[in-house]
Amino acid sequence: MYLDKTKKEEIFAEFGKDSKNTGSAESQIALFTFRIKHLTEHVKEHHKDFVTTRALTKLVGKRRALLNYLKKNDIERYRAIIKALGLRK
């Protein structure tokens, strides 16, 4: 599987306060970004896989909602996660 327990813990440790901090917006955004990158590569190869395309669209929407939440409530955390993941500029 492309996303096993150790990879999740690595993502949470890097973007959260520690590897047990799985619920913070930053760690969830980082996890969604990892999954989006993986699914994007899959859809590039298998362009008729509409189920994966729909799942990808839903993940992008979830990530966008979390980013909007951060932008509204804590602009510094928003800027930090955008810079860390390289999502813009």
Summary of the structure (lengths in Angstrom):
residues: 89
radius of gyration: 13.7
end to end distance: 31.6
largest distance: 39.8
contacts: 230
relative contact order: 0.13
helix: 75%
strand: 0%
